[in-house]
């Protein structure tokens, strides 16, 4: 096979995971693949090279985007110019639609094949983006089955690939082994706190999770809390909140290893996002929350058209897990919902069965499907 040059941009940790899996699958088909773009640590480990640190794209909410707009526009322009001067055989934008789609449009107009992996949430807000997406891409790869029909209805090429995490995570997770890895007591009751991976998420969500944890501790003094952090900066940020708000809380901050931490836990309290899907696949009861600046929330509320925010509830089509957004995201609400799992083992058993059904639906060998769809696209052009 001839060498294959691929451009690839991921904007955050979940996209980095998707990109890494895709790179490995592509290399199994063609060993002479080279990947350049914006990559995180997992993509770099898989063999990608990065033009800029991925963290530069990790922004949260409208207010943070506005504050960093000039920097982001400059970054996008530099990336566009790089790919126009060094055209890849195919370009893949992973997540980050507001950053990637304009790049995809420019590259497609220049005759470069473009693929977007992980559909923007057109089913939740700003549906009319679908027509802009259609102009920008040659193929959409969706991770969830219900998303594909939106593209099929307007005749945009689409392939449902399933979710790579559903392939990666076993149907049954080993809590005992996870606790041994983290050197946690095997018989303890453990709650994992995951306030997010971005500065803005931890700023707004960290305090309320810590306060909720403090309330849980009042009822069950033997509880242990663990919190995996994506890097040293976010760990330092959360540690400062812990020392200010709940210094007596028995909390262990872990360097990375979020999946092991979630597996070790009995219950997870976490920010709405991809981590909720991981918690579902690990089959752990969860309480989902989200807070942002009032400005960001006000804008989002005008645009979002869905009743449920968390992926487990969206995939189930009903409220499987409690979710508390903005004003409802109080320490009292989160603590009560967390404690309810300890008080109702039947509720937990039902939840695990439902999570397993969803896991099986999403398990489709996603990375290979995505790589094959890309190679098919290349062969047709």
N, C-alpha and C positions, 0 to 999 in steps of 0.2 A: 504493500500500500504506500501511496505517496504521502509525504509529511502533511499534516493538517494543522492549520493555525486557527485558534479559537480565541475570541475576545470574550471575557466574562466579568461581570460586575455583581458583587453581593454587597448589600448595605448594612447587614447586621448579623448577629451570631447565628440566627436560624438560617439565613441565606448562605452563610459560610458552610454550614453543615450540608445543605442541599448541593452547593457547588462542589464540595469535596467528594461527595458520593458520585456525582455526575462525571467528574474528572476521572475517577477510578474506573467507571464503567466505560468511558470513551477510550481510555488507554488499553482496556482489554480488547476492544475492537481494532484499534489502530495504535500501535506502540509508539508511532512517531507524531504524537499529538503534542503541541505546545500551547500553553494557556497563559494569556497576559490580560491584565485589567486591574480591578480593585478586589483584593482578596483578604480574607481573614486568616487566622493561624491554621485552621484545618485545611483550607484550600492551598495554603503555602506548603503544608506538609504533604499534600497530594501531588505537588509539583507545579503549582501556579506561580507566576511572578506578579508582583503588585506595583502599580504606578504610585499609589498613595496608600497610607494606612486606612483600613476599613473604618476605623473609629471616626474618621472625619465625616462619614455619612450617617452616623448613628445619632439622629436628632429625634426629639419627642415633642409632639404637639405643635400647634400653629405658632405659638409665641416664640418657641425656640427656632423654628424655621425662619420666621421673620427676622429674628436677631442675627441669624447666620446666613441670610439669603445671599449677600454679596459673595461670601466665601464659597457657598455651594454652587452658585452660578459660574464662578471662575473655575472651580474644580471641574464642573461639567464641560465647560468649553475646552479645557485642556485635554480632557479625556476624548472628546469628539475629534479634536485636531490630531491626537495621537493615532486613533483608529483610521482616520481618513488618510493619513500619511503612511500608515502601516496596516492596510486593510486585511482583516482576518477572512478566512473562508466562511466563517459563520460567527455571529455575535449572540451571546446569551445574557440577557438581563435577568437577574434573580431578585425577586421582591423589589423594594425601593422604586415603585412605579413612577413617582414624580421626578425622580432623578433619571431612571433608566429609559422611560418611554420617549422623551425628547431625543435622547441619544439614538435610540432604535429608529426613530423616524428619519433622522439625518442620515444614518448609515444605510437604511433601506433605500432612501432616495438616491444614494450614491451607488446602488447596485449590490450592496452587501446583504446577505441573508441574515434575518434577525429572528430570534426566538425569545419569548418571555416565559420564564418558569415561575409558577405560582401566581395565579390570577389576582389582580387587584380585587378588592371586595366590592365589585360593581353591584352585587346582590344586596349590599348593606347601604351603600350611599354612592351618589354621583354615577348613576347607571349610564348616563349618556357618554361617559368616558369610553364605553365600548367601541364607539365609532372612531375615536382617536386611536385606540389600541389597534383596531383593524387596519388603519392607515400605516401604523408603525411596525407591524410585525408580519412575518411569514407564517408563524406558527405559535400558538399558545399551548403551554403544558399546564394542566390543572392538577392540583393535588387532591381535590375533593370531588366526588362524583356529581354532585348537584350543580357544580359550576359549569361543566362542559355544555350543558344545554343552552345557556345564555349565549354562547358563541355560535353554536349550531344554528340557533334561530335567526341569526343575522349573517350566516354563511362565512364566518371567520374560521380558518383552519384551526382545529383544536384536537388535542389528545389528552384524555384522562390517564394519568400515570400511576395514581395512588400516592401514598405518602411514604417517603423513604424511612421515616421514623418507625412506621408500622412494620417495615421489613426488619429493621435493626433491633427493635426492642422485642424480647421474647414474650410469648403469650402469658407466661407466668414468671413473675419477677421474684428473685430470691432475697427476701428481707434480711434473713440471718447473715448471708454472705456480705451484703452491703454494710451491715452494722459491724461485722468483723473488720472490713476494710477501713472503716472510719473509727475503729476502736471504741464503739458505743456499746453500752450494756444491752445484752440480747433480750432481756425481759422488760426493759423500760418502755414507757409511753413517750413517743417522740413526735414533735410537731416541727415540720420544716417551714421556714419563712422565706419566701422568694419575692422580694419587692421589685424585681426587674433587673435589667442589665444596663440601663442607661442612667446617666446622672439625674435627668429630670424625673424618671420613674422613682428612683430611690428617694429623691427630695420630697416627693408628694406622698408616696405609698409607704416608705420605710417607717415613718413615725406611727402611723395608725396600726401597722402590723405589730410593732413592738408594744404598743399600748394594749392591743387585743391579747397578745401573748401574756402580758402582766395580769390581765383579768382571768385568763385561763388558769394561770398558776395559782391564783387565789382559791379556785375550786379544787384543783388537783396539784398539790405542792410537789408531787414527785415528777411532774412533767420535765422533759428535757427539750430544748429548742436547738435546731441547727439551721444554718443559713449559708448556702453556697454562693460565692461571689465570682463574677466573671473575670475580674482582675484586681490588682492591688489597690487601684484608685477607688473602685466601687467598694471594696472591702473597708478601706479607711473611712470613706463617707458614711457607711452603715455603722461601723464601729463607733464613730463619733455620736451618731444618733442614739445608739444603745447606751453609751456612757452618760448621755444627757437625760434620756427619758426613762430608762429602765435598767440602771446599773446592777441591780440585784438579780436580774433575769439570768437563769442558767443557760447561756447561749454559747454555742460553738460556731464560729465563723470559719467556713471551709474554703480553701482555695480551689475554685472550679468544682469539678466532680458533681455537677448539679443532678445528673441522673442517678448517681449512686446515693446522693443525699435524699432524693425523693423516694428512692426504693427503700431506704432505711427508715423512712418516716411511717407513722400510722395515719397522720392527717397532714395535708399541705394547705397552707394559706399563701396565696400568690397573686401577682399582678396578671390581669387578663393579657393573653398573648400566646405565642407558640408553646410556652411552658405548660399551659393548661392541656394541650394535646399530649405532651409528654407524660403529664400526671395521669391522664386518661389511659394511655397505653401501658403505663406501669401499674395501673389499676388501684390508684390511691384515692380515697375520698379527698375532696378539696373544697375550699372556700375561695371564690374568685372575687377580686376587687380591682377597682381602678380609680385613680384620682389624677387630676392634672390642674394646671392653672385655670382660674375662672374664665379667662378669655378663651383658651383652647376648648374648654368644655362647652362654652356658649356657642362657639362656631360649630363644633361637632354636633351638638344637639339639633341645630337647624338642618343639618344635612343627613344625619343617620336615620334610616327608615326601618330598622329592625328592633324587635322587642327584647331579644337576648343578645348578649355581647360575647360571651365566652364560647370557645370552639366546642366543648363538650355539649353545651345546650343547643348550639346551632346544628351540629351534626345529628343530635337526637331529635330535633324538632320540638323539644319541650325542655322545661327547667329540670334537668337532672341534678345539677349542683347549684348551691346558692351563689348568687353574684350580687355584689354591692358596688354601685357606681356613684362617684362624687359625694353628694350629701348623705347618701345611704351608707357610704363606706366609713362607718364609725367603729370605734373599738368595741363598743357594746354589741353591735350587730355581728361583727366578725367573730368575736369571742363566743357568743351564743351559738352560732352556726357551727363553729369548730367543736365545741363541747357536745353538741347534739350527736355527733358521730360516735363519741366515746360512750354515749348513753343509749345507743340504738344499733346493736350488731346486725339486726335483720335489714335495716336500711343500708348498711354497708354492703351486705351480701348481695342485695338487689342491684346496687350500684356497680359492683364488680361484674355481675352478669351482663349488664347493659354495656359496660365499657368493653367487655370481651367481644360482644357482637359488632360493635363499631370498629374495633381493632381488626377483626377478620375482613370487614368490608374494605378497609384501607390498605390491606396487605396485598400488593400487586407486583412486587419486584420493580419498584418505581425507577431506580437509577438505570437499570437496563432498558426499561421501556422508553425513558427519556433519551438515552443515547441512541437507541435504534430509530426513534422518531427523527432525531437530528440527522443521522446518517441517511435516512430515507429522503429527507428534505434536500440534502446535498446531492443525492443521486438524481433527483428530479430536475435539477437546475444546472 
